[in-house]
Amino acid sequence: MTAQPVDPAPEQPHDPGYDPSAIFQALPDRYRDAFRADYDAALEAAHDFTEFARIREVLQQWRLRAMAYARPGYDEAVRDALEGRDDKFFGADQVPGWAGKL
């Protein structure tokens, strides 16, 4: 007999790392053009050595975005936030003694 967790941890999104092609593939189609534009702009700017770090920054931002977009419920959470459905979010009012402190 083997034990199984009562509530298995949610599956974590795949981390594409800093590989631009892996990030591109991990992104939903609607974000790919924006990623490509940001990445191309960072590459162009990198001709100036003082701007070279911008490539890493763009890859880091889009890597994290790709992982966020892949999380189950991401689109619904964004809609809830935009529509002001505060009851959907964990907040200070749900922690005893924290009301009014944040």
Backbone as CSV, one residue per row, in Angstrom:
resi,resn,N_x,N_y,N_z,CA_x,CA_y,CA_z,C_x,C_y,C_z
1,MET,0.845,-1.170,0.000,0.000,0.000,0.000,0.898,1.245,0.000
2,THR,0.520,2.221,-0.794,1.274,3.463,-0.824,0.378,4.610,-0.393
3,ALA,0.980,5.575,0.235,0.230,6.752,0.684,0.197,7.792,-0.424
4,GLN,-0.932,8.430,-0.560,-1.096,9.507,-1.529,-1.455,10.776,-0.772
5,PRO,-0.944,11.920,-1.215,-1.298,13.169,-0.534,-2.803,13.432,-0.663
6,VAL,-3.372,14.037,0.370,-4.789,14.356,0.361,-5.079,15.374,-0.729
7,ASP,-4.326,16.453,-0.749,-4.467,17.483,-1.771,-3.140,17.584,-2.519
8,PRO,-3.038,16.922,-3.653,-1.766,16.999,-4.381,-1.462,18.444,-4.767
9,ALA,-0.197,18.773,-4.736,0.230,20.121,-5.110,-0.125,20.373,-6.565
10,PRO,-0.560,21.602,-6.871,-0.877,21.896,-8.274,0.370,21.769,-9.140
11,GLU,0.149,21.328,-10.348,1.267,21.170,-11.272,1.880,22.530,-11.574
12,GLN,3.189,22.593,-11.465,3.894,23.843,-11.729,4.113,24.003,-13.229
13,PRO,3.971,25.231,-13.719,4.226,25.462,-15.145,5.678,25.159,-15.493
14,HIS,5.884,24.730,-16.699,7.230,24.461,-17.195,8.039,25.762,-17.230
15,ASP,9.262,25.713,-16.731,10.158,26.868,-16.765,10.982,26.796,-18.044
16,PRO,10.767,27.741,-18.973,11.517,27.699,-20.229,12.960,28.169,-20.093
17,GLY,13.332,28.665,-18.922,14.685,29.174,-18.738,14.887,30.462,-19.524
18,TYR,16.110,30.702,-19.925,16.441,31.949,-20.620,16.646,31.750,-22.115
19,ASP,16.182,30.639,-22.630,16.287,30.343,-24.059,15.155,31.068,-24.786
20,PRO,15.474,32.035,-25.648,14.413,32.796,-26.310,13.441,31.925,-27.103
21,SER,13.924,30.876,-27.744,13.011,30.032,-28.516,12.095,29.234,-27.582
22,ALA,12.603,28.812,-26.434,11.764,28.092,-25.469,10.721,29.025,-24.862
23,ILE,11.109,30.256,-24.584,10.154,31.242,-24.068,9.065,31.479,-25.106
24,PHE,9.482,31.684,-26.346,8.527,31.916,-27.437,7.526,30.770,-27.523
25,GLN,8.008,29.537,-27.465,7.134,28.369,-27.566,6.209,28.246,-26.353
26,ALA,6.669,28.680,-25.185,5.870,28.566,-23.961,4.759,29.611,-23.886
27,LEU,4.905,30.690,-24.657,3.916,31.768,-24.604,2.663,31.417,-25.402
28,PRO,1.498,31.841,-24.903,0.296,31.730,-25.731,0.474,32.592,-26.984
29,ASP,-0.167,32.204,-28.058,-0.014,32.900,-29.337,-0.213,34.406,-29.233
30,ARG,-1.160,34.844,-28.423,-1.481,36.273,-28.365,-0.360,37.131,-27.781
31,TYR,0.639,36.517,-27.136,1.744,37.275,-26.550,3.042,37.173,-27.350
32,ARG,3.071,36.316,-28.327,4.324,36.054,-29.038,4.849,37.258,-29.813
33,ASP,3.978,38.021,-30.454,4.441,39.199,-31.195,5.058,40.238,-30.263
34,ALA,4.458,40.430,-29.098,4.996,41.399,-28.133,6.356,40.939,-27.613
35,PHE,6.492,39.633,-27.339,7.789,39.114,-26.907,8.838,39.345,-27.991
36,ARG,8.473,39.002,-29.208,9.436,39.144,-30.316,9.865,40.593,-30.492
37,ALA,8.935,41.523,-30.363,9.270,42.947,-30.491,10.204,43.389,-29.366
38,ASP,9.909,42.977,-28.134,10.776,43.341,-27.006,12.169,42.729,-27.155
39,TYR,12.211,41.470,-27.565,13.486,40.781,-27.720,14.319,41.411,-28.840
40,ASP,13.681,41.685,-29.974,14.408,42.316,-31.082,14.925,43.696,-30.693
41,ALA,14.134,44.464,-29.949,14.572,45.786,-29.498,15.762,45.662,-28.547
42,ALA,15.740,44.662,-27.684,16.857,44.450,-26.760,18.123,44.051,-27.518
43,LEU,17.967,43.213,-28.542,19.130,42.829,-29.351,19.720,44.034,-30.076
44,GLU,18.842,44.862,-30.607,19.312,46.063,-31.315,20.030,47.004,-30.347
45,ALA,19.460,47.178,-29.178,20.069,48.060,-28.179,21.406,47.514,-27.687
46,ALA,21.580,46.205,-27.726,22.798,45.577,-27.210,24.032,45.896,-28.039
47,HIS,23.855,46.505,-29.206,25.025,46.944,-29.974,25.808,47.994,-29.186
48,ASP,25.111,48.698,-28.319,25.755,49.607,-27.372,26.036,48.765,-26.126
49,PHE,27.295,48.573,-25.799,27.666,47.687,-24.698,26.985,48.039,-23.381
50,THR,26.657,49.300,-23.187,26.013,49.697,-21.935,24.575,49.184,-21.847
51,GLU,24.035,48.734,-22.952,22.655,48.231,-22.978,22.575,46.711,-23.075
52,PHE,23.720,46.037,-23.005,23.738,44.594,-23.204,22.883,43.849,-22.168
53,ALA,22.855,44.323,-20.935,22.090,43.660,-19.869,20.591,43.646,-20.164
54,ARG,20.176,44.514,-21.062,18.751,44.582,-21.402,18.238,43.260,-21.974
55,ILE,19.082,42.531,-22.669,18.671,41.234,-23.221,18.267,40.302,-22.082
56,ARG,19.099,40.221,-21.075,18.797,39.341,-19.925,17.523,39.794,-19.209
57,GLU,17.331,41.099,-19.085,16.133,41.623,-18.430,14.869,41.237,-19.200
58,VAL,14.920,41.378,-20.515,13.767,41.020,-21.344,13.479,39.524,-21.230
59,LEU,14.527,38.711,-21.287,14.328,37.268,-21.170,13.759,36.900,-19.802
60,GLN,14.239,37.541,-18.752,13.726,37.266,-17.409,12.247,37.645,-17.292
61,GLN,11.899,38.829,-17.771,10.501,39.279,-17.698,9.575,38.335,-18.453
62,TRP,9.959,37.973,-19.664,9.093,37.130,-20.481,9.098,35.685,-20.006
63,ARG,10.182,35.229,-19.423,10.229,33.885,-18.823,9.185,33.797,-17.716
64,LEU,9.168,34.792,-16.835,8.209,34.803,-15.734,6.774,34.949,-16.246
65,ARG,6.597,35.757,-17.267,5.260,35.912,-17.849,4.772,34.594,-18.439
66,ALA,5.640,33.909,-19.170,5.252,32.637,-19.788,4.806,31.647,-18.722
67,MET,5.517,31.612,-17.602,5.150,30.705,-16.524,3.830,31.139,-15.881
68,ALA,3.624,32.433,-15.717,2.361,32.929,-15.137,1.193,32.620,-16.055
69,TYR,1.348,32.892,-17.345,0.267,32.659,-18.297,-0.134,31.185,-18.339
70,ALA,0.814,30.293,-18.050,0.550,28.855,-18.117,-0.149,28.323,-16.861
71,ARG,-0.208,29.110,-15.810,-0.841,28.645,-14.567,-2.346,28.487,-14.759
72,PRO,-2.898,27.392,-14.264,-4.349,27.218,-14.350,-5.063,28.363,-13.626
73,GLY,-6.073,28.916,-14.244,-6.855,29.980,-13.641,-6.294,31.372,-13.825
74,TYR,-5.196,31.515,-14.578,-4.576,32.834,-14.740,-5.550,33.837,-15.371
75,ASP,-6.157,33.471,-16.484,-7.057,34.402,-17.182,-8.243,34.801,-16.298
76,GLU,-8.771,33.838,-15.566,-9.892,34.133,-14.666,-9.455,35.083,-13.547
77,ALA,-8.283,34.878,-13.000,-7.785,35.756,-11.932,-7.591,37.178,-12.439
78,VAL,-7.103,37.331,-13.662,-6.932,38.661,-14.243,-8.297,39.331,-14.409
79,ARG,-9.264,38.584,-14.928,-10.620,39.144,-15.081,-11.196,39.570,-13.725
80,ASP,-11.013,38.724,-12.716,-11.508,39.057,-11.377,-10.878,40.350,-10.871
81,ALA,-9.582,40.490,-11.079,-8.886,41.695,-10.618,-9.368,42.922,-11.375
82,LEU,-9.500,42.816,-12.685,-9.933,43.959,-13.496,-11.371,44.369,-13.193
83,GLU,-12.182,43.402,-12.810,-13.583,43.688,-12.502,-13.801,44.001,-11.028
84,GLY,-12.715,44.095,-10.264,-12.807,44.489,-8.863,-13.455,43.469,-7.953
85,ARG,-13.365,42.207,-8.305,-13.938,41.158,-7.452,-12.949,40.808,-6.343
86,ASP,-12.891,41.670,-5.344,-11.935,41.510,-4.254,-12.161,40.239,-3.442
87,ASP,-13.382,39.747,-3.432,-13.688,38.557,-2.647,-12.950,37.323,-3.157
88,LYS,-12.393,37.396,-4.352,-11.675,36.266,-4.938,-10.217,36.199,-4.494
89,PHE,-9.757,37.242,-3.813,-8.347,37.332,-3.463,-8.150,37.258,-1.962
90,PHE,-7.077,36.634,-1.575,-6.685,36.562,-0.175,-6.159,37.934,0.214
91,GLY,-6.703,38.503,1.254,-6.274,39.835,1.652,-6.106,39.962,3.140
92,ALA,-5.707,41.144,3.569,-5.445,41.403,4.977,-6.692,41.197,5.826
93,ASP,-7.868,41.415,5.249,-9.096,41.243,6.023,-9.367,39.783,6.361
94,GLN,-8.633,38.863,5.737,-8.819,37.441,5.994,-7.806,36.894,6.990
95,VAL,-6.898,37.736,7.454,-5.910,37.327,8.445,-6.258,38.016,9.761
96,PRO,-6.543,37.254,10.804,-6.925,37.873,12.069,-5.894,38.900,12.545
97,GLY,-6.378,40.088,12.868,-5.503,41.127,13.386,-4.821,41.996,12.343
98,TRP,-5.007,41.696,11.055,-4.323,42.478,10.019,-5.194,43.554,9.397
99,ALA,-6.474,43.547,9.658,-7.367,44.537,9.051,-6.871,45.939,9.361
100,GLY,-6.765,46.761,8.323,-6.325,48.137,8.468,-4.824,48.335,8.592
101,LYS,-4.048,47.250,8.567,-2.599,47.379,8.734,-1.849,47.427,7.416
102,LEU,-2.486,47.049,6.339,-1.808,47.064,5.040,-2.308,48.193,4.180
